[in-house]
Amino acid sequence: MTCPDCATALDHCHGTLIPTHSTCTTPSCVDLDPARHPLTATDDDLLPHPTSLPAAA
């Protein structure tokens, strides 16, 4: 399978941009422009959310 953006030589990144940490999941990524990243994650996306609170002792 070929990435359509790669096939058209569009400047993009295959990693996930995490803007709140100014980082990308692709170590070789040097341009953190959101327009280059079709995938973006927030802290809420990265942190586990409890489905229920622990029972009181």
C-alpha positions in Angstrom: 0.0 0.0 0.0 1.3 3.4 -0.9 0.7 6.5 1.1 -1.3 8.9 -1.2 0.6 11.9 0.2 3.9 10.2 -0.5 2.7 9.3 -4.0 2.1 13.0 -4.8 5.3 14.2 -3.0 3.3 16.2 -0.5 5.4 17.4 2.4 3.9 15.5 5.4 4.8 13.3 8.4 3.5 9.8 9.3 3.9 10.4 13.0 1.4 11.8 15.5 1.9 15.4 16.6 1.6 16.1 20.3 1.4 19.9 20.3 1.2 20.3 24.1 4.7 18.7 24.3 6.0 20.1 21.1 6.9 16.7 19.8 6.1 14.1 17.2 6.1 10.3 17.5 8.5 10.1 14.6 12.0 10.7 15.9 13.3 12.1 12.6 10.5 14.7 12.3 11.9 18.2 12.5 9.0 20.3 11.4 6.2 20.4 13.9 3.8 22.3 11.7 0.3 20.9 12.3 -0.5 21.1 8.6 2.2 18.3 8.1 0.5 16.0 10.6 -2.8 14.4 9.8 -2.8 12.8 13.3 -2.7 15.0 16.4 -3.1 13.9 20.0 -3.9 15.9 23.1 -3.0 15.0 26.6 -6.5 13.7 27.1 -5.9 11.3 24.2 -2.7 10.0 25.8 -3.8 9.7 29.5 -5.9 6.7 30.6 -9.3 7.7 31.9 -10.6 5.5 34.8 -13.9 3.9 33.9 -15.0 3.8 37.5 -13.7 5.1 40.8 -12.2 2.7 43.3 -14.6 1.4 46.0 -14.3 3.1 49.4 -12.6 1.0 52.1 
